[in-house]
Amino acid sequence: MSRFGFVEDHRGAFGVQRLCRVLGLSRSGYYRWCSSAPARAARVAGDARLAGRIRGVHAAWGGVYGSPRVHAELREAGSMVNRKRVERVMREHGIVGRHQRRRCRTTVPAWAAGAVPDLLRCDFSIGRADERWCGDVTYLPVAGR
């Protein structure tokens, strides 16, 4: 609840002037807040309608779309809506796209380790079978990690 909402709820018991003075508000600010109530209600209703459309797009794509793709789909459907508004409505209604898994870092070089010698000297041609073997197994998971 905002401070203006508190004044609205208790103005019958204490009066607007006293409540505004105690809370450090201006009376003109309170009355401006009162006059903008219909606009706030319209915005809340518009956000609820937008949340319904966002849920539809989100469900149509299997719940994987985040705000950039949902915004693009809404714009493509002819809905003129701001990207930041889509982000805010998705955040407020708990609509989340699927995240990619974080890449696993496979090799962490030691700071003090020297360079590994290039025994093949970048010559990967083969003269005969079983002459040169090379590979990288650092991506394999090891127990205990």
C-alpha positions in Angstrom: 0.0 0.0 0.0 1.3 3.5 -0.8 1.3 6.4 1.6 -1.5 8.0 -0.4 -3.5 4.8 0.0 -3.0 5.0 3.7 -4.3 8.6 3.7 -7.3 7.5 1.6 -8.2 4.7 4.1 -7.9 6.9 7.2 -9.0 10.3 6.0 -12.4 10.0 7.7 -10.9 9.5 11.2 -8.0 12.0 11.1 -8.5 14.3 8.1 -6.4 14.7 5.0 -4.4 17.7 6.2 -3.2 16.1 9.4 -2.3 12.7 7.7 -0.4 14.5 4.9 1.5 16.6 7.5 2.4 13.5 9.6 3.4 11.4 6.6 5.4 14.2 4.9 3.1 14.4 1.9 1.6 17.4 0.0 -2.1 17.7 -0.1 -2.0 18.6 -3.8 0.0 15.4 -4.4 -2.7 13.4 -2.6 -5.5 14.9 -4.6 -3.6 14.4 -7.8 -3.2 10.7 -6.8 -7.0 10.6 -6.2 -7.7 12.1 -9.6 -5.4 9.6 -11.4 -7.2 6.5 -9.9 -9.2 5.7 -13.1 -6.0 5.8 -15.1 -4.3 3.4 -12.7 -7.3 1.1 -12.8 -7.2 1.1 -16.6 -3.5 0.3 -16.6 -4.1 -2.7 -14.2 -6.9 -3.9 -16.4 -4.8 -3.5 -19.6 -1.9 -5.4 -17.9 -4.3 -8.2 -17.1 -5.5 -8.4 -20.7 -1.9 -8.3 -21.9 -0.9 -11.1 -19.4 -3.6 -13.3 -21.0 -2.2 -12.7 -24.5 1.3 -13.3 -23.2 0.2 -16.6 -21.6 -1.3 -17.6 -24.9 1.9 -17.0 -26.8 3.9 -18.6 -24.1 1.8 -21.7 -24.1 1.7 -21.9 -27.9 5.4 -22.3 -28.0 5.6 -24.8 -25.2 6.7 -22.4 -22.5 10.1 -21.8 -23.9 9.7 -18.2 -25.1 11.0 -15.4 -22.9 10.2 -11.7 -23.1 12.1 -10.9 -26.3 10.4 -13.6 -28.4 7.0 -13.1 -26.8 7.3 -9.4 -27.6 8.2 -10.2 -31.2 5.2 -12.6 -31.5 2.9 -9.9 -30.1 4.3 -7.3 -32.5 3.9 -9.7 -35.4 0.3 -10.3 -34.4 -0.3 -6.6 -34.7 -0.2 -5.7 -31.0 1.7 -2.4 -30.4 3.2 -3.1 -27.0 6.5 -2.0 -25.5 9.2 -4.6 -24.8 9.7 -3.3 -21.3 6.0 -3.6 -20.5 6.1 -7.2 -21.7 9.0 -7.8 -19.4 7.3 -6.2 -16.4 4.0 -8.1 -17.0 5.8 -11.4 -17.4 7.8 -10.8 -14.2 4.7 -9.7 -12.2 2.7 -12.7 -13.3 5.5 -15.3 -13.0 5.7 -16.2 -16.7 9.3 -17.4 -17.3 10.8 -18.9 -20.5 13.1 -21.8 -20.5 16.8 -21.0 -19.8 19.6 -22.6 -21.6 21.8 -24.7 -19.3 25.0 -23.0 -18.3 28.0 -24.3 -20.2 30.3 -26.4 -18.2 33.9 -25.1 -18.2 36.0 -28.1 -19.1 39.5 -26.9 -18.7 40.8 -24.6 -16.0 44.5 -23.9 -16.7 46.8 -23.6 -13.8 48.2 -20.2 -13.4 51.8 -21.3 -12.8 51.7 -24.1 -15.4 53.9 -23.7 -18.5 52.8 -24.2 -22.0 52.4 -27.8 -23.1 54.9 -28.7 -25.8 53.6 -29.4 -29.3 55.0 -32.8 -30.0 53.3 -33.0 -33.4 54.3 -29.5 -34.4 50.8 -29.1 -35.9 51.5 -31.8 -38.5 48.4 -33.9 -38.4 49.0 -35.9 -41.6 49.3 -39.6 -41.3 52.0 -41.7 -42.9 50.6 -45.0 -41.8 48.0 -46.4 -39.4 48.6 -46.2 -35.6 51.4 -43.7 -36.0 50.0 -40.7 -34.2 47.2 -40.6 -31.6 45.9 -37.4 -30.1 42.7 -36.2 -28.4 41.1 -34.2 -25.7 39.2 -35.9 -22.9 38.9 -32.8 -20.6 35.1 -32.7 -21.4 34.5 -36.0 -19.7 32.9 -35.8 -16.3 35.0 -37.2 -13.4 33.4 -38.6 -10.3 33.6 -36.2 -7.3 33.1 -33.0 -9.4 
